[in-house]
Amino acid sequence: MKIFSAAQIREIDAKTIEYEPVSSIDLMERAAQSFTDWFLENHVPTEWSVTLVCGTGNNGGDGLAVGRLLHGKNYKVCVYLMPGDTLSADCAENLRRARASGVDVRTIAAADNIPLSDTSVIVDAIFGSGLNRELSGLPAEVVRRINGSGKTVVSIDVPSGLFLDRKTSLAIQATDTVTFQIPKLALYLPVNHRFVGNVHIVNIGLNEKALSEAETRLFFTEKADVRPLLKPLSKFAHKGAQGHALIIGGSFGKIGSVCLASRAALKAGCGLVTAFLPGCGVPIIQSHFPEAMAVSDRNENHISDILFEVKPHAIAIGMGMGTDEDSQEAFRRFLSTNRVPLVIDADGLNILSKNKDWLDMLGPKTILTPHPKELSRLLGEWTDDFDKIDRVRKFARKYNVVLVVKGAYSLVLDAENLFVNSSGTPALATAGSGDVLSGIIAGLMAQGYEPIDAARIGVYLHGLTADISSKKIHPRSFVATDIIEHIGKAYFEIEK
């Protein structure tokens, strides 16, 4: 699914009106109906009182239409309208329709004139996605009053005050944001979570031709995007045809990371997995995971020289490896000669951060999977999430690599595109989760997936395991082995 800028969204709206054709007021009615349908489907009882706070632009028009529709469903509705001499044409028409339908509409004289103590839910429709200035004056006072009310707040399209392209200082702190058909990047960035709450995308019937004509390098990855990427499994498949993944890592006390990554690679569908690890790890992985083959470093406690005779189709390196001097030198020698598709995680990233001139040795489309702290060691500190994305994109272009920026709504970037992942829950914030992800991605690359596709599929699969297990395993008690156990179920979910 494509992600667009505010300007592109306005153009798509205009083209929808032109191509169908449909009037702008009817398109607004579609949007209001889609929001209302979501509101009703979420089991909000009709005895609830709903306070809508509306601006004088088209977002306010959406809110007035929603107020009328909810009034028609027997909700106790009161609309508070920002003062202003000039309303957009569609906002003015919906104000007329609301009053004609018997909706109680009042103009806001001061922020404390909005009684919120008895309301059940507040619907925010003050400003939409086109806002380009900081909140001040009465709008800022109203937003602060809503934020301090302690009430459930549902924002129409975007929380009022939220900028789509830069850091936001003050905005509505929504419980839920119901956005219109097109995902907006700002809704999925960590810095904005306190404003956005839970995000829900509703279809408002934007014209498919208008959507397809709009070009972007930003995408939102959902199940429908992942399904066509999966390779069919041949009836005549055998382990030799399904790819061979090599997992390199581990040190004394940290062999578990290699066990997790190796098992995840095999569960992701590759035919063979070999683990390269220090001598102390061989009996551990052979007993923990008998399906894996093992190759031992000459050193008992950590990796000192990466030598192997197997011929893998993909390699993941770094998990639990440590940063001993001879481990770092072994990593340098490995990078200088490796020509196999590669995933670098954990201590592999930490070593690169200590030796940034080695980044030039990375093969094209090498995948790096940093968590936020590992990323900051590679890139330096960023000022906000928009700055972070800019730095990551420049890094990806400079070294021609793929980055998986881990977190809620993990980002997958290469030199050209940015993909926002939609799956996952806080259950994934657990030890070993990143090792499992690297194993999954390596297992996919071993099967012949292009690095960017392996990263997108792997991140989505990884997150989906938490989604589908959420009713059986509490997120507080979810562990990395639960991710592995649910990979097969995640494949079923994607393919059905």
HELIX and SHEET records of a PDB file:
HELIX    1   1 ALA A    6  TYR A   19  1                                  14    
HELIX    2   2 SER A   24  GLU A   41  1                                  18    
HELIX    3   3 ASN A   58  GLY A   72  1                                  15    
HELIX    4   4 ALA A   89  ALA A  100  1                                  12    
HELIX    5   5 ALA A  111  ASN A  113  5                                   3    
HELIX    6   6 GLY A  137  ASN A  147  1                                  11    
HELIX    7   7 LEU A  185  TYR A  188  5                                   4    
HELIX    8   8 PRO A  190  ASN A  192  5                                   3    
HELIX    9   9 HIS A  193  VAL A  196  1                                   4    
HELIX   10  10 GLU A  208  GLU A  213  1                                   6    
HELIX   11  11 LYS A  223  VAL A  226  1                                   4    
HELIX   12  12 ARG A  227  LEU A  229  5                                   3    
HELIX   13  13 GLY A  256  LYS A  267  1                                  12    
HELIX   14  14 GLY A  279  GLY A  281  5                                   3    
HELIX   15  15 VAL A  282  HIS A  288  1                                   7    
HELIX   16  16 GLU A  325  THR A  337  1                                  13    
HELIX   17  17 ASP A  347  LYS A  354  1                                   8    
HELIX   18  18 LYS A  356  MET A  361  5                                   6    
HELIX   19  19 PRO A  372  LEU A  379  1                                   8    
HELIX   20  20 ASP A  385  TYR A  399  1                                  15    
HELIX   21  21 PRO A  426  LEU A  428  5                                   3    
HELIX   22  22 SER A  433  ALA A  446  1                                  14    
HELIX   23  23 PRO A  451  SER A  469  1                                  19    
HELIX   24  24 ALA A  480  GLU A  485  1                                   6    
HELIX   25  25 ILE A  487  GLU A  495  1                                   9    
SHEET    1   A 7 ASP A 104  THR A 107  0                                        
SHEET    2   A 7 LYS A  76  LEU A  81  1                                        
SHEET    3   A 7 SER A  49  CYS A  54  1                                        
SHEET    4   A 7 VAL A 121  ALA A 125  1                                        
SHEET    5   A 7 THR A 152  ILE A 156  1                                        
SHEET    6   A 7 ASP A 176  PHE A 180  1                                        
SHEET    7   A 7 ASN A 198  VAL A 202  1                                        
SHEET    1   B10 LEU A 218  THR A 221  0                                        
SHEET    2   B10 LEU A 418  ASN A 421  1                                        
SHEET    3   B10 LEU A 411  LEU A 413 -1                                        
SHEET    4   B10 VAL A 402  VAL A 405 -1                                        
SHEET    5   B10 ILE A 367  LEU A 368  1                                        
SHEET    6   B10 LEU A 342  ILE A 344  1                                        
SHEET    7   B10 ALA A 314  ILE A 317  1                                        
SHEET    8   B10 HIS A 244  ILE A 248  1                                        
SHEET    9   B10 LEU A 272  LEU A 277  1                                        
SHEET   10   B10 MET A 293  SER A 296  1                                        
END                                                                             
